[in-house]
Amino acid sequence: MTGSSKAASGSNPTDLLRISTGSDGLDDILGGGFDANRMYLYEGRPGTGKTTISLQFLLRGARYGERVLYISLSETKRELALVAQRHGWSLEGVDIFELVPPETTLDPDRELTVFHPAEMELSETTSLIFREVERVNPARVVLDSLSELRLLAQNPLRYRRQVLALKHFFTNRNCTVILLDDLSSAQDDLQLHSIAHGVVMLEQLAIDYGAERRRLRVIKMRGIRFRGGYHDFIIEMGGLKIFPRLIAAEHHKSFVGNFTPSGSAELDQLLGGGLERGTNALLIGSAGVGKSSVALTYAIAAAERGEHAVFFAFDEGRGTVEARARTLGLDLEKHIESGHIRFQQIDPAELSPGEFAANVRASVERDNAQIVIIDSLNGYLNAMPDERFLILQMHELLSYLAQQGVLTILILAQHGLMGPTYSNLDISYLSDAVLMLRYFELGGMVRRALSVVKKRSGNHEHAIREFRLTRGGVKLGPPLKEFSGIFSGTPHYTGPALPDGTIE
């Protein structure tokens, strides 16, 4: 139903409002935030970030001058203040109603107050909550947590009735409520899902190696179109930083698909004029054959034109890449210092795929990057929990970059040096151009060959050229017409005399 029709039917105009969740990432996933004056559920195991994101919700309301209330049945005000302090927040402006008295001790001779949830009746607990809400009259409420109510209820029927009583109570008030549930019940409490207007699930995953991964999923949201699936997030100072799942279809930009010069006339000639903007190229070959060096020439050439390029290094440190650039006569350091090239070293054990995709987006949308280099896909694979997801994520990322007019250069290292090589990852079908770089042996020397084996966007040379990494950059020789079997690693020369292989 549209907003105009709802207003015409006599509905409360405040029901049309959308309010921020306190997280820009979650607001983006929901297309603007929560519907006001509804009840929502955050569920997740302890440590997933429910308390943090719910405090963000209240602090955002306090910033707008709203009365906000945190009702705690499990944590004390002192514990909440510590959480806020760790994030650099102040709880000034946030009313906290704790049903756990700070003076309670383990002294068996000391009488427990009637506020302790383990000793009070469920109906009395809800009555205390109702009275406090009526006294404060807040616009935003967080109830932490339903596990305490579940314990007091002792049976599912009574528990559901009390949750319904909470919902009916808040329905008559201009108040947006978030319920927290730590999933302490033995089985999924799906009855809560039917009661709540929306449900957000937070997860923490322990992988075999590296830091834990956190992600969230919007399970339901009545009347709101949201971005489905899992969204990675991290907890940092300042709260939850959520990385909405990238959907390429949501991002379109007009651009001219002209050639992007590589800085090498011979390489551009081999590519039939060059690589076009809005395409991606896969450089595939054995370790050390020169894939990163070829990619560097594109980044340096872009920087010298005044464009911005970004180099994501999964396998090598900045010092190693800068040393390689110096041996090629490329002044990478100068362009990094000027800001035309951004070099970022990625630790795949610490970075989630969603965070990496957000990093790429920021490079394009904030820094206006024209060239994105990912070195290498082997390292990127290690950041993914499953190879199937790598292919899907890479497809979405490449589609997004193509629609932004960015030239993307992907590097994939193959196993083996000489002779047959292979890779446990094949994304050549996603690539607009594929450049194969190979070692081959001839006359007691190890040489390098390069060929374009695929280019969707136009014609290209079908020849195989020898290339060398020199102080003057990447140098290509003429087509190797009198050789056969170069890609096998042990070619046969059919010419009149063995060439010396010199490339001027």
Helices and strands as residue ranges (DSSP letters): H 3-8, G 13-16, E 18-19, H 24-29, E 34-35, E 39-43, H 50-63, E 68-72, H 77-86, E 94-98, H 122-136, E 140-144, H 146-153, H 156-171, E 176-181, H 190-195, E 198-205, E 213-221, E 230-236, E 239-243, G 248-250, E 259-260, H 265-270, E 275-276, E 280-286, H 291-304, E 308-313, H 318-327, H 332-338, E 341-345, H 353-365, E 369-375, H 377-382, H 387-403, E 407-414, G 428-430, E 433-442, E 445-455, E 464-470, E 473-479, E 483-484, G 486-488, E 492-493
